[in-house]
């Protein structure tokens, strides 16, 4: 009877131990993704090209403050439960220090937080040169002092627009060694414009 109880106890513990061990040992620790967030360019100049030739330059500058999350949130999706490969997504938010700004058309707005939605493709098993190791979707946000977006808190029951951010700079990074922004979009008071990095 005693041996049966020991076997039962061990059999109950083993799945939990295996699951915890697998989660801990599979893939990078969250600090890897926090380090990527902290490599985002803290200043930059972008140009919005207008059809009438009156192009606009937009510049920003910020300093990182306190993280919203103790560590980035990670989610793994197994496409095939019999294989170890996963699609890994991660999210991070960091508040910005006072004095961080976004300047457009002579107006200076306070930048308040950085939000990153990323993918780590190294765990997917893909060896295609067309698939980058990382994709970071970066949002540098103005006027959200609680960093609650991108969806409005309480929506849809609160009504109004689904999105919470009316002004931000958004771009993608596909090579974290140089953190070069690509496919940049500037949203200014709900109006969106494509932009090009002016790397001086």
C-alpha positions as CSV (number, residue, x, y, z in Angstrom):
1,X,0.0,0.0,0.0
2,X,2.8,2.4,0.9
3,X,4.6,1.7,-2.4
4,X,1.4,2.4,-4.3
5,X,1.0,5.7,-2.6
6,X,4.6,6.6,-3.4
7,X,4.1,5.7,-7.1
8,X,0.8,7.7,-7.2
9,X,2.6,10.7,-5.6
10,X,5.5,10.6,-8.1
11,X,3.1,10.1,-11.0
12,X,1.2,13.3,-10.0
13,X,4.4,15.3,-9.6
14,X,6.2,14.2,-12.8
15,X,3.9,15.9,-15.4
16,X,4.2,19.2,-13.5
17,X,7.9,18.9,-13.2
18,X,8.3,18.0,-16.9
19,X,6.1,20.9,-18.0
20,X,8.0,23.4,-15.8
21,X,11.4,22.0,-17.0
22,X,10.3,22.2,-20.6
23,X,9.1,25.8,-20.3
24,X,12.2,26.9,-18.6
25,X,14.7,25.1,-20.9
26,X,12.9,25.8,-24.2
27,X,14.1,29.0,-25.9
28,X,15.7,32.2,-24.6
29,X,14.9,33.8,-21.2
30,X,12.7,36.9,-21.2
31,X,15.8,39.1,-20.6
32,X,16.8,38.5,-24.2
33,X,13.7,40.2,-25.4
34,X,14.0,43.0,-22.9
35,X,17.5,43.7,-24.1
36,X,16.1,43.9,-27.7
37,X,13.6,46.5,-26.5
38,X,16.3,48.5,-24.8
39,X,18.3,48.6,-28.1
40,X,15.6,50.6,-29.9
41,X,17.0,53.9,-31.2
42,X,16.4,56.7,-28.7
43,X,16.4,59.4,-31.3
44,X,15.7,59.7,-34.9
45,X,14.5,61.9,-37.8
46,X,12.0,60.8,-40.4
47,X,10.7,62.6,-43.5
48,X,7.1,62.5,-44.7
49,X,7.0,63.1,-48.5
50,X,4.0,65.2,-49.6
51,X,2.7,65.4,-53.2
52,X,2.9,69.2,-53.2
53,X,6.6,69.1,-52.3
54,X,6.2,70.5,-48.9
55,X,7.8,67.6,-47.1
56,X,7.7,67.4,-43.4
57,X,10.5,66.3,-41.1
58,X,9.5,64.5,-37.9
59,X,12.0,64.0,-35.1
60,X,11.9,62.3,-31.7
61,X,14.1,61.8,-28.7
62,X,13.5,59.8,-25.6
63,X,15.1,58.1,-22.6
64,X,13.8,54.9,-21.2
65,X,12.1,54.9,-17.8
66,X,10.5,52.0,-15.8
67,X,9.2,48.9,-17.5
68,X,5.5,48.3,-17.3
69,X,6.0,44.5,-17.2
70,X,8.5,43.0,-14.8
71,X,9.7,40.9,-17.8
72,X,8.4,40.6,-21.4
73,X,5.3,38.5,-22.0
74,X,6.1,35.3,-24.0
75,X,3.6,33.1,-25.9
76,X,4.6,29.9,-27.7
77,X,2.3,28.2,-30.2
78,X,3.0,24.6,-31.2
79,X,1.8,24.0,-34.7
80,X,2.5,20.2,-34.3
81,X,2.4,18.9,-30.7
82,X,4.8,16.1,-31.7
83,X,7.6,18.5,-32.6
84,X,9.6,20.9,-30.5
85,X,9.3,23.8,-33.0
86,X,7.1,26.7,-31.9
87,X,6.0,30.1,-33.1
88,X,7.1,32.5,-30.4
89,X,5.6,35.9,-29.9
90,X,6.6,38.4,-27.2
91,X,5.4,41.8,-25.9
92,X,7.1,44.5,-23.9
93,X,6.2,48.0,-22.6
94,X,8.5,50.5,-21.1
95,X,7.5,54.0,-19.8
96,X,9.6,57.0,-21.0
97,X,11.2,59.7,-18.9
98,X,9.9,63.2,-18.7
99,X,11.3,65.4,-21.4
100,X,11.0,62.7,-24.1
101,X,9.4,64.3,-27.2
102,X,7.9,63.9,-30.6
103,X,8.2,67.0,-32.9
104,X,6.1,67.5,-36.0
105,X,5.1,70.7,-37.9
106,X,6.6,72.8,-35.2
107,X,4.6,71.2,-32.4
108,X,6.3,69.2,-29.7
109,X,4.3,66.4,-28.0
110,X,5.4,64.3,-25.0
111,X,6.4,60.8,-25.7
112,X,5.2,58.5,-22.9
113,X,5.9,54.9,-23.7
114,X,7.4,52.3,-26.0
115,X,5.4,49.2,-26.9
116,X,7.0,46.3,-28.7
117,X,5.2,43.3,-30.4
118,X,7.8,40.8,-31.6
119,X,8.4,37.4,-33.1
120,X,11.4,35.1,-32.4
121,X,11.5,32.9,-35.6
122,X,14.6,31.0,-34.5
123,X,12.4,28.4,-32.7
124,X,10.1,27.8,-35.7
125,X,12.5,25.4,-37.5
126,X,12.5,27.6,-40.7
127,X,15.9,27.8,-42.4
128,X,14.7,30.2,-45.2
129,X,16.9,33.2,-45.7
130,X,13.7,35.2,-46.3
131,X,12.6,34.7,-42.7
132,X,14.5,36.9,-40.3
133,X,15.5,35.7,-36.9
134,X,13.5,38.5,-35.2
135,X,10.7,40.8,-36.2
136,X,10.1,43.8,-33.9
137,X,7.0,46.0,-34.3
138,X,7.8,49.1,-32.5
139,X,5.4,51.8,-31.3
140,X,6.8,55.0,-29.8
141,X,3.7,56.6,-28.3
142,X,2.7,60.1,-27.4
143,X,0.1,61.3,-24.9
144,X,-0.6,57.9,-23.3
145,X,0.7,58.4,-19.7
146,X,-0.6,55.1,-18.5
147,X,0.6,53.1,-21.6
148,X,-2.8,51.4,-21.9
149,X,-3.1,51.0,-25.6
150,X,-3.2,50.0,-28.4
151,X,-6.9,49.2,-27.6
152,X,-8.9,51.6,-25.6
153,X,-9.5,50.3,-22.1
154,X,-13.1,48.9,-21.7
155,X,-13.8,48.9,-25.5
156,X,-16.3,48.2,-26.9
157,X,-18.6,48.7,-23.9
158,X,-17.1,52.2,-23.5
159,X,-17.9,53.1,-27.1
160,X,-15.9,55.4,-29.3
161,X,-12.8,54.3,-31.3
162,X,-11.3,50.9,-30.8
163,X,-7.7,52.3,-30.7
164,X,-6.4,54.3,-27.9
165,X,-3.4,56.0,-29.5
166,X,-3.9,59.0,-31.8
167,X,-0.2,59.9,-32.2
168,X,2.7,57.6,-32.5
169,X,5.7,56.5,-34.6
170,X,5.5,52.9,-35.8
171,X,8.1,50.9,-37.6
172,X,9.5,47.4,-37.9
173,X,13.0,46.1,-37.2
174,X,14.2,42.9,-38.9
175,X,17.9,43.1,-38.1
176,X,18.5,43.7,-34.3
177,X,22.3,44.1,-34.9
178,X,21.7,47.5,-36.5
179,X,18.1,48.2,-35.3
180,X,17.3,49.9,-38.6
181,X,13.7,51.1,-38.8
182,X,11.7,50.0,-41.9
183,X,8.1,50.5,-43.1
184,X,7.7,53.5,-40.9
185,X,4.3,55.0,-40.3
186,X,3.6,58.2,-38.4
187,X,0.1,58.7,-36.9
188,X,-0.6,62.3,-36.0
189,X,-4.0,63.1,-34.5
190,X,-5.4,60.0,-36.2
191,X,-4.0,60.9,-39.6
192,X,-1.4,58.4,-40.9
193,X,1.6,59.1,-43.2
194,X,4.3,56.8,-44.5
195,X,7.7,58.1,-43.5
196,X,11.4,57.4,-44.4
197,X,14.3,57.4,-42.0
198,X,16.8,60.3,-42.5
199,X,19.9,58.8,-40.9
200,X,22.2,61.6,-40.1
